[in-house]
Amino acid sequence: MGNISIIEKVENAIDEIRPYLIADGGDIKVVSVDNKNIVNLELLGSCEKCPISDMTLKNGVEETIKKHAPEIKGINSINS
């Protein structure tokens, strides 16, 4: 499969969960991966103001990203 970048791994993880977010009227965008391997995400649509978005990020998004890219140390929402 070649040498896949961290950002590609993160995007693949997001693509896996994106249908669930879109079904609820939301979406998520990868903004960057910093030099400490923290993924900065932007919540879009209904995810932006959802009261349980923090729980979704921790339990769903972060877990899925780490499954695809174990080198990731954590995630950060830039709009929370």
C-alpha positions in Angstrom: 0.0 0.0 0.0 3.0 2.3 0.0 4.0 4.8 2.6 0.8 6.5 3.8 1.1 9.8 5.6 -0.4 10.5 9.0 -2.8 13.0 7.5 -4.0 10.3 5.0 -4.5 7.9 7.9 -6.5 10.5 9.8 -8.6 11.3 6.7 -9.3 7.6 6.2 -10.5 7.3 9.8 -12.7 10.3 9.4 -14.2 8.9 6.2 -15.1 5.8 8.2 -17.3 7.8 10.6 -18.4 10.6 8.3 -21.6 8.9 7.2 -22.8 8.8 10.8 -22.0 12.5 11.3 -23.7 13.5 8.0 -26.8 11.4 9.0 -27.1 13.7 12.0 -26.6 16.8 9.9 -23.0 17.4 10.8 -19.5 16.8 9.5 -15.9 17.1 10.6 -12.8 18.5 8.9 -9.2 17.8 9.6 -7.4 21.1 10.0 -3.9 19.9 10.8 -1.8 17.4 12.7 0.7 19.2 14.9 4.3 18.2 15.7 3.1 16.5 18.9 0.8 14.2 16.8 -2.4 16.0 18.0 -5.1 16.2 15.4 -6.9 19.5 15.1 -10.4 19.1 13.9 -13.2 21.5 13.0 -16.8 20.5 13.8 -19.2 21.5 11.1 -23.0 21.7 10.7 -25.0 20.3 13.6 -21.8 18.9 15.2 -20.6 22.5 15.9 -23.3 23.2 18.5 -24.2 19.6 19.6 -24.2 19.3 23.4 -22.7 15.8 23.1 -20.0 16.6 20.5 -17.2 16.3 23.2 -18.4 12.8 24.0 -18.6 11.9 20.3 -15.1 13.3 19.7 -13.6 11.3 22.6 -15.5 8.0 22.2 -16.0 7.8 18.5 -13.7 10.1 16.5 -10.5 9.8 18.6 -10.9 6.0 19.0 -11.3 5.6 15.3 -8.4 7.8 14.4 -6.1 6.0 16.8 -7.2 2.7 15.3 -6.1 3.9 11.8 -3.1 6.0 13.1 -1.8 4.6 16.4 0.9 7.3 16.4 -1.7 10.0 17.1 -1.7 11.1 20.7 -5.0 12.9 20.9 -7.5 15.2 19.2 -8.5 18.8 19.6 -11.6 20.6 18.4 -10.6 24.1 17.2 -14.2 25.4 17.7 -14.9 24.2 21.3 
